Amino acid sequence: MLPHASELSSDTSQSSIAFSRSGLRLAWISPDCRSPGSARGRSTVRVFNLSETQRTDAPRAPSVVLKWHDGAVNAFALTPQGAYIATASADRTVRLWRTEDGECVATFTEHEAAVTHVVISADGRILASGAEDGTVCVRKMEEVLSGVDESE
């Protein structure tokens, strides 16, 4: 277990925070308004690895920082084991990232409006996203990850 009041490193406020179901990954969205050269309305997603060996001493810096959306990140979802994180953005895209190294393994561009929600089913088999215009896209993770080296 983590100590009662461990502090993780963050230079800005958080708009959303969540654990993977396994408890091995912790992620949050931070606005980038204070970062040099960043456009207003952009966001950064920070992912912390809380492996079994680190659970008694919380990491002080994120394992991975994801900054590649062209707009604000509105939502994110972690797969149950925390191997992947999906992000939904105002830039009308959903991206799927490997949390181990921060590599973007898939980008979805079907939405025609800002993507406001993204969820991954409890069993990790389905990814769904919703946009401001009311559209919902549903994808099978097996198909999404078919070309990716490491799958969950």
C-alpha positions as CSV (number, residue, x, y, z in Angstrom):
1,M,0.0,0.0,0.0
2,L,1.0,3.6,-0.6
3,P,1.9,5.6,2.5
4,H,-1.1,7.6,3.9
5,A,-0.1,11.0,2.4
6,S,2.5,10.4,-0.4
7,E,2.9,13.3,-2.8
8,L,3.4,12.8,-6.5
9,S,5.2,15.4,-8.6
10,S,2.8,17.8,-10.4
11,D,3.5,21.3,-11.6
12,T,-0.1,22.2,-12.4
13,S,-3.6,21.4,-11.2
14,Q,-5.4,18.2,-12.3
15,S,-8.7,18.1,-14.1
16,S,-9.1,14.3,-13.9
17,I,-7.3,11.5,-12.1
18,A,-7.7,7.7,-12.1
19,F,-6.0,4.4,-11.3
20,S,-5.9,1.4,-13.7
21,R,-8.1,-1.4,-12.3
22,S,-5.0,-3.3,-11.2
23,G,-3.7,-0.3,-9.3
24,L,-0.4,-0.4,-11.1
25,R,-0.9,2.8,-13.1
26,L,-2.1,6.2,-12.0
27,A,-2.8,8.9,-14.5
28,W,-4.1,12.5,-14.6
29,I,-4.8,15.4,-17.0
30,S,-3.1,18.7,-16.4
31,P,-3.6,21.9,-18.4
32,D,-0.5,23.1,-20.2
33,C,-1.2,26.8,-19.9
34,R,2.0,27.4,-17.9
35,S,4.3,25.4,-20.1
36,P,6.6,27.5,-22.3
37,G,5.5,27.5,-26.0
38,S,2.3,25.5,-25.4
39,A,-1.0,26.6,-27.0
40,R,-3.8,27.7,-24.8
41,G,-6.3,24.8,-24.3
42,R,-3.8,22.0,-24.6
43,S,-3.3,19.3,-22.0
44,T,-0.7,16.9,-20.8
45,V,-1.5,13.4,-19.5
46,R,0.9,12.1,-16.9
47,V,1.1,8.4,-16.2
48,F,2.8,7.0,-13.1
49,N,4.0,3.4,-12.8
50,L,3.2,2.0,-9.4
51,S,4.8,-1.4,-9.7
52,E,4.8,-3.8,-6.8
53,T,8.3,-2.7,-5.9
54,Q,7.3,1.0,-5.8
55,R,4.0,0.7,-3.9
56,T,5.6,1.7,-0.5
57,D,7.5,4.7,-2.0
58,A,5.4,6.7,-4.5
59,P,7.3,7.9,-7.5
60,R,8.2,11.6,-7.6
61,A,8.1,12.0,-11.4
62,P,5.8,10.5,-14.1
63,S,6.9,7.4,-15.9
64,V,5.4,8.7,-19.2
65,V,4.2,12.2,-20.2
66,L,1.8,12.3,-23.2
67,K,1.6,15.6,-25.0
68,W,0.8,14.9,-28.7
69,H,-2.8,16.0,-29.1
70,D,-3.4,19.3,-30.9
71,G,-6.2,20.3,-28.5
72,A,-7.2,19.8,-24.8
73,V,-7.4,16.3,-23.6
74,N,-11.0,16.0,-22.3
75,A,-10.9,12.4,-20.9
76,F,-8.8,9.3,-20.6
77,A,-9.3,5.6,-19.8
78,L,-6.7,3.0,-18.7
79,T,-6.9,-0.7,-19.7
80,P,-7.5,-3.0,-16.6
81,Q,-3.8,-3.9,-16.2
82,G,-2.7,-0.4,-17.2
83,A,-0.7,-1.4,-20.2
84,Y,-2.5,1.1,-22.4
85,I,-4.3,4.5,-22.0
86,A,-6.8,6.0,-24.4
87,T,-7.2,9.8,-24.6
88,A,-10.1,11.8,-26.0
89,S,-9.4,15.3,-27.3
90,A,-10.9,18.5,-28.5
91,D,-8.8,18.0,-31.7
92,R,-11.5,15.3,-32.6
93,T,-9.2,12.4,-32.1
94,V,-8.9,9.4,-29.8
95,R,-5.4,8.1,-29.3
96,L,-4.2,4.9,-27.7
97,W,-0.8,4.9,-26.0
98,R,1.4,2.2,-24.5
99,T,2.0,3.3,-20.9
100,E,5.4,1.5,-20.7
101,D,7.1,3.9,-23.2
102,G,4.5,6.5,-24.2
103,E,4.3,5.4,-27.8
104,C,1.0,6.2,-29.6
105,V,0.0,2.9,-31.1
106,A,-3.3,4.0,-32.7
107,T,-5.1,7.3,-33.6
108,F,-8.8,7.3,-34.4
109,T,-10.2,10.2,-36.5
110,E,-13.8,9.2,-37.1
111,H,-15.3,11.9,-34.9
112,E,-16.3,15.2,-36.5
113,A,-16.5,17.1,-33.2
114,A,-14.5,17.4,-30.0
115,V,-14.3,14.0,-28.3
116,T,-15.5,14.4,-24.7
117,H,-15.6,10.8,-23.4
118,V,-13.6,7.6,-23.7
119,V,-14.1,4.4,-21.8
120,I,-12.6,0.9,-21.9
121,S,-14.7,-2.0,-20.7
122,A,-13.9,-3.7,-17.4
123,D,-12.5,-6.7,-19.3
124,G,-10.4,-4.5,-21.6
125,R,-12.0,-5.8,-24.8
126,I,-14.0,-2.8,-25.9
127,L,-13.0,0.9,-26.3
128,A,-15.8,3.5,-26.8
129,S,-15.7,7.2,-27.4
130,G,-18.3,10.0,-27.5
131,A,-18.2,13.4,-29.1
132,E,-20.0,16.7,-28.6
133,D,-22.1,16.1,-31.7
134,G,-23.6,13.0,-30.1
135,T,-21.7,10.4,-32.0
136,V,-20.4,7.3,-30.3
137,C,-17.7,5.0,-31.8
138,V,-17.1,1.5,-30.5
139,R,-14.0,-0.5,-31.2
140,K,-12.8,-4.0,-30.4
141,M,-9.4,-3.7,-28.6
142,E,-8.3,-7.0,-30.2
143,E,-8.6,-5.4,-33.6
144,V,-7.0,-2.2,-32.5
145,L,-4.0,-4.0,-31.0
146,S,-3.6,-6.6,-33.8
147,G,-0.6,-4.8,-35.2
148,V,0.9,-3.8,-31.9
149,D,3.8,-5.9,-30.4
150,E,2.7,-5.9,-26.8
151,S,-1.0,-6.5,-26.0
152,E,-2.7,-6.8,-22.7
